[in-house]
């Protein structure tokens, strides 16, 4: 019991820091500030002049058009891929009106099977993160690795809502 009391006592050489409340006086003190959360979500466009808003909107439209043009090849390849998979419904007129446009679903089935298998591997029920100790494997290092794994899995699977749909 005496040992426990000695551990709780502060050594005489250490100083204890006390909290000090500071109040500012004068004209520079803001009356009432918005809470940080309200301030973060305020609409900045309400505080900007029309010329600045017009310049920003023109810049955004220009960047959108550049992005649209730059991904044109990707969109074309994607569309052709969907055509090959048989996901396009068309009314064929060749060689005659109402001719069948059947495509074999084997490629589509293979893609679906791959996605199902890959999903189980990329997002297992106990989480996607694994840890491995490199070097001396002490109990302390193993416990730290387990904590890192648990925290990373928690962040990916619980906090980062976009992780699962983006990975899928």
C-alpha positions as CSV (number, residue, x, y, z in Angstrom):
1,X,0.0,0.0,0.0
2,X,2.9,2.4,0.8
3,X,4.4,1.8,-2.6
4,X,1.2,2.8,-4.4
5,X,1.0,6.0,-2.5
6,X,4.6,6.9,-3.4
7,X,3.9,6.3,-7.1
8,X,1.0,8.8,-7.0
9,X,3.0,11.6,-5.3
10,X,4.8,14.1,-7.6
11,X,8.5,14.4,-7.1
12,X,9.5,17.7,-5.6
13,X,11.6,18.8,-8.6
14,X,8.6,18.8,-11.0
15,X,6.4,21.8,-11.3
16,X,2.7,21.5,-11.7
17,X,1.3,23.7,-14.5
18,X,-2.0,25.5,-13.7
19,X,-4.5,26.5,-16.3
20,X,-4.8,30.3,-16.8
21,X,-8.0,31.9,-18.2
22,X,-7.2,34.9,-20.4
23,X,-9.8,37.4,-21.5
24,X,-9.2,40.0,-24.1
25,X,-10.5,43.5,-23.8
26,X,-10.9,46.2,-26.3
27,X,-12.2,46.8,-29.8
28,X,-10.6,43.7,-31.4
29,X,-12.6,41.2,-29.4
30,X,-15.3,39.7,-31.6
31,X,-18.8,39.8,-30.2
32,X,-20.1,36.4,-30.9
33,X,-18.4,34.0,-33.3
34,X,-20.2,31.3,-35.2
35,X,-19.4,27.8,-34.1
36,X,-16.6,26.2,-36.1
37,X,-19.0,23.8,-37.7
38,X,-21.5,26.5,-38.7
39,X,-18.6,28.6,-40.1
40,X,-17.3,25.6,-42.1
41,X,-20.6,24.9,-43.8
42,X,-21.5,28.5,-44.7
43,X,-22.2,29.4,-48.3
44,X,-19.1,31.3,-49.5
45,X,-20.8,32.4,-52.7
46,X,-23.1,34.7,-50.7
47,X,-20.0,36.7,-49.7
48,X,-18.4,37.0,-53.2
49,X,-19.0,39.6,-55.8
50,X,-20.7,38.7,-59.2
51,X,-17.5,39.2,-61.2
52,X,-15.6,36.7,-59.1
53,X,-18.4,34.2,-59.2
54,X,-18.6,34.6,-63.0
55,X,-14.9,34.0,-63.4
56,X,-15.0,30.9,-61.2
57,X,-18.1,29.5,-63.1
58,X,-16.4,30.0,-66.5
59,X,-13.3,28.3,-65.1
60,X,-15.3,25.3,-63.9
61,X,-17.2,25.0,-67.2
62,X,-14.0,25.1,-69.1
63,X,-12.4,22.4,-66.8
64,X,-15.5,20.3,-67.2
65,X,-15.3,20.4,-71.0
66,X,-11.6,19.5,-70.9
67,X,-12.3,16.5,-68.6
68,X,-15.2,15.4,-70.9
69,X,-12.9,15.6,-74.0
70,X,-10.0,13.9,-72.2
71,X,-12.1,10.9,-71.2
72,X,-13.6,10.4,-74.7
73,X,-11.5,7.4,-75.6
74,X,-12.4,5.8,-72.3
75,X,-16.1,6.4,-72.8
76,X,-15.9,4.9,-76.3
77,X,-14.1,1.8,-75.1
78,X,-16.6,1.4,-72.3
79,X,-19.5,1.6,-74.6
80,X,-18.0,-0.9,-77.0
81,X,-17.3,-3.2,-74.1
82,X,-20.9,-3.1,-73.1
83,X,-21.9,-3.8,-76.7
84,X,-19.7,-6.9,-76.7
85,X,-21.1,-8.1,-73.4
86,X,-24.6,-8.0,-74.9
87,X,-26.0,-5.3,-72.7
88,X,-27.2,-3.2,-75.6
89,X,-30.8,-3.6,-76.8
90,X,-31.2,-2.7,-80.4
91,X,-33.9,-3.2,-83.1
92,X,-32.0,-4.9,-85.9
93,X,-32.9,-4.2,-89.5
94,X,-30.2,-6.3,-91.0
95,X,-30.3,-8.8,-92.6
96,X,-34.0,-8.2,-92.3
97,X,-36.5,-6.3,-90.0
98,X,-36.7,-7.9,-86.6
99,X,-33.6,-10.0,-86.9
100,X,-32.1,-11.3,-83.7
101,X,-29.1,-9.5,-82.2
102,X,-28.1,-12.2,-79.7
103,X,-24.6,-12.1,-78.3
104,X,-23.2,-14.8,-76.1
105,X,-23.3,-14.1,-72.4
106,X,-20.1,-16.0,-71.5
107,X,-18.0,-12.9,-71.2
108,X,-20.7,-11.2,-69.1
109,X,-20.9,-14.3,-66.8
110,X,-17.1,-14.4,-66.5
111,X,-16.9,-10.8,-65.4
112,X,-19.7,-11.3,-62.9
113,X,-18.0,-14.4,-61.4
114,X,-14.6,-12.6,-61.2
115,X,-16.2,-9.7,-59.4
116,X,-17.9,-12.0,-56.9
117,X,-14.7,-13.8,-56.2
118,X,-12.5,-10.7,-56.0
119,X,-15.0,-9.0,-53.7
120,X,-14.6,-11.8,-51.1
121,X,-10.8,-11.4,-51.3
122,X,-10.7,-7.6,-51.3
123,X,-13.3,-7.0,-48.6
124,X,-13.3,-10.0,-46.3
125,X,-15.7,-10.0,-43.3
126,X,-12.9,-9.4,-40.8
127,X,-11.5,-6.4,-42.8
128,X,-9.1,-5.9,-45.7
129,X,-6.0,-4.9,-43.6
130,X,-3.5,-7.5,-42.5
131,X,-0.3,-6.8,-40.6
132,X,3.0,-8.7,-40.6
133,X,5.9,-8.0,-38.2
134,X,9.2,-7.6,-39.9
135,X,12.2,-8.1,-37.7
136,X,12.2,-9.1,-34.0
137,X,8.7,-10.4,-33.1
138,X,8.2,-9.4,-29.5
139,X,4.9,-9.4,-27.7
140,X,4.8,-5.6,-27.6
141,X,5.4,-5.4,-31.4
142,X,2.8,-8.1,-32.1
143,X,0.2,-6.2,-29.9
144,X,1.0,-3.0,-31.7
145,X,0.6,-4.7,-35.1
146,X,-2.8,-6.0,-34.0
147,X,-3.9,-2.6,-32.8
148,X,-2.9,-1.0,-36.2
149,X,-4.8,-3.7,-38.0
150,X,-7.9,-3.3,-35.9
151,X,-7.8,0.5,-36.2
152,X,-7.2,0.5,-40.0
153,X,-10.0,-2.0,-40.5
154,X,-12.3,0.1,-38.3
155,X,-11.5,3.2,-40.3
156,X,-12.0,1.5,-43.7
157,X,-15.1,-0.4,-42.9
158,X,-16.9,1.9,-40.5
159,X,-15.7,5.5,-40.9
160,X,-14.8,5.7,-44.6
161,X,-18.3,5.1,-46.1
162,X,-17.0,5.5,-49.6
163,X,-14.4,2.7,-49.3
164,X,-16.7,-0.3,-49.9
165,X,-18.6,1.0,-52.9
166,X,-15.4,2.4,-54.5
167,X,-13.6,-1.0,-54.0
168,X,-16.7,-2.9,-55.2
